[in-house]
Each structure stands twice: as structure tokens, then as C-alpha cells.
Amino acid sequence: MTKVKGNNIIKLDGFCNLCSYWAKFIIKHDSKKIFTFEKNETNSIIYSKNNVNYYKSKAIIEIISDLNKFPIVVTILKLTPTFFLDLFYSTISKRRYFLFGKRNTCYLP
């Protein structure tokens, strides 16, 4: 598997269509090429930055924040209680294959 050059590691499920779309979205908006992708077989995205791991909604917020392109979205997400964001994240994560489908091959850059 090849990796995008970067310092921050995003671990996600490359077989999930939603996760694959998310990876493509990040690559499209990562003008500084700071992200690296790795395969993750759990129901949670993991974002490792500066030796700190972020999970679920915190990982999403940190990634969007590090893209430096969507400040209003980041502000809204940071003002929303983590409990609600993680509940929403977990609900989608558990049903991701049913809702978005599953790829036959792993898509990770």
C-alpha cells in the first residue's frame, strides 16, 4: 500500500465506501500534504498527531481543523457536546456497510 507523504496519520477502514470517500475528500483538500493514511479494521477512525491519538468525533474535528479550510464547521463541531457527536459517529460507524456499501478492495492512498 502506498502512502501520501505527511506527518499526521489517519487510520480508517479502506473497505468502507464512506471511509474511502472521506480519504478522497481529505486528499483533495490537503494542500500542504500533511496527512498519511493507514488501514484500520476497527469501527473507529484514529487520528495520530504529535504523539496524541484522537478517536471518533474528536478525530474528525482535528482533521477538519488541520485542513484549515472549514473554520465555521470546526467551530460548530467544537461547540457541540462530544457525547452527541460520538453517539452520532457510533451509530453511523456500526451501520456503515449497510448504509454506504463495502468495497471489494481496500482503497487507501
C-alpha positions as CSV (number, residue, x, y, z in Angstrom):
1,M,0.0,0.0,0.0
2,T,1.4,3.4,-0.9
3,K,1.0,6.3,1.4
4,V,0.5,10.0,1.0
5,K,3.5,11.9,2.4
6,G,2.8,13.6,5.6
7,N,3.3,13.8,9.3
8,N,-0.2,13.1,10.7
9,I,-1.5,9.6,10.5
10,I,-5.2,8.8,9.8
11,K,-6.2,5.2,10.3
12,L,-9.5,4.2,8.7
13,D,-11.4,1.4,7.1
14,G,-10.4,1.3,3.4
15,F,-13.1,-1.2,2.5
16,C,-15.9,1.1,3.6
17,N,-17.3,3.4,0.9
18,L,-17.9,6.2,3.4
19,C,-14.3,6.0,4.7
20,S,-12.9,5.8,1.1
21,Y,-14.9,9.0,0.3
22,W,-13.6,10.6,3.4
23,A,-10.0,9.8,2.4
24,K,-10.5,11.2,-1.1
25,F,-12.0,14.4,0.4
26,I,-9.0,14.8,2.8
27,I,-6.5,14.3,0.0
28,K,-8.4,16.8,-2.2
29,H,-8.3,19.5,0.5
30,D,-4.8,18.7,1.9
31,S,-2.8,21.3,0.1
32,K,0.1,21.0,2.5
33,K,0.2,17.2,2.2
34,I,0.4,16.7,6.0
35,F,-1.7,13.5,6.2
36,T,-0.6,9.8,5.9
37,F,-3.2,7.1,5.7
38,E,-3.1,3.6,7.2
39,K,-5.6,0.7,7.3
40,N,-7.7,0.3,10.4
41,E,-10.1,-2.6,10.9
42,T,-12.0,-1.2,13.9
43,N,-15.2,0.8,14.0
44,S,-13.5,4.0,14.8
45,I,-11.3,6.4,12.9
46,I,-8.0,7.1,14.7
47,Y,-6.0,10.3,14.0
48,S,-2.5,10.4,15.4
49,K,-0.9,13.8,15.6
50,N,2.1,14.9,17.7
51,N,2.1,11.5,19.6
52,V,-1.6,12.1,20.6
53,N,-4.4,9.8,19.4
54,Y,-7.8,11.2,18.7
55,Y,-10.8,8.9,18.2
56,K,-14.3,9.1,16.7
57,S,-15.7,12.7,16.5
58,K,-12.5,14.2,18.1
59,A,-10.5,12.7,15.2
60,I,-12.9,14.2,12.6
61,I,-12.8,17.6,14.2
62,E,-9.0,17.6,14.4
63,I,-8.6,16.5,10.8
64,I,-11.0,19.2,9.6
65,S,-9.3,21.7,11.7
66,D,-5.9,20.8,10.4
67,L,-7.1,21.2,6.8
68,N,-7.5,24.9,7.6
69,K,-10.3,25.3,5.1
70,F,-13.6,25.0,7.1
71,P,-13.4,27.2,10.2
72,I,-17.2,27.6,10.6
73,V,-17.7,23.8,10.5
74,V,-14.9,23.3,13.1
75,T,-16.4,26.0,15.4
76,I,-19.9,24.4,15.2
77,L,-18.5,20.9,15.9
78,K,-16.4,22.1,18.8
79,L,-19.4,23.8,20.3
80,T,-21.5,20.6,20.1
81,P,-21.1,18.3,23.1
82,T,-18.8,15.4,22.4
83,F,-21.4,12.9,23.8
84,F,-23.8,13.8,21.0
85,L,-21.1,13.8,18.3
86,D,-19.8,10.4,19.4
87,L,-23.3,8.9,19.6
88,F,-23.9,10.0,16.0
89,Y,-20.5,8.8,15.0
90,S,-21.0,5.4,16.6
91,T,-24.5,4.9,15.1
92,I,-23.2,5.6,11.6
93,S,-20.0,3.6,12.1
94,K,-21.8,0.4,13.2
95,R,-24.1,0.6,10.1
96,R,-21.6,2.0,7.6
97,Y,-21.5,-1.1,5.3
98,F,-25.3,-1.3,5.2
99,L,-25.7,2.5,4.6
100,F,-22.9,3.1,2.2
101,G,-21.7,-0.3,1.0
102,K,-18.4,-2.1,1.1
103,R,-15.7,-2.1,-1.5
104,N,-14.1,-5.4,-2.8
105,T,-10.7,-3.9,-2.5
106,C,-9.1,-1.6,0.1
107,Y,-8.9,2.0,-1.0
108,L,-6.2,3.8,0.8
109,P,-3.8,6.1,-1.0
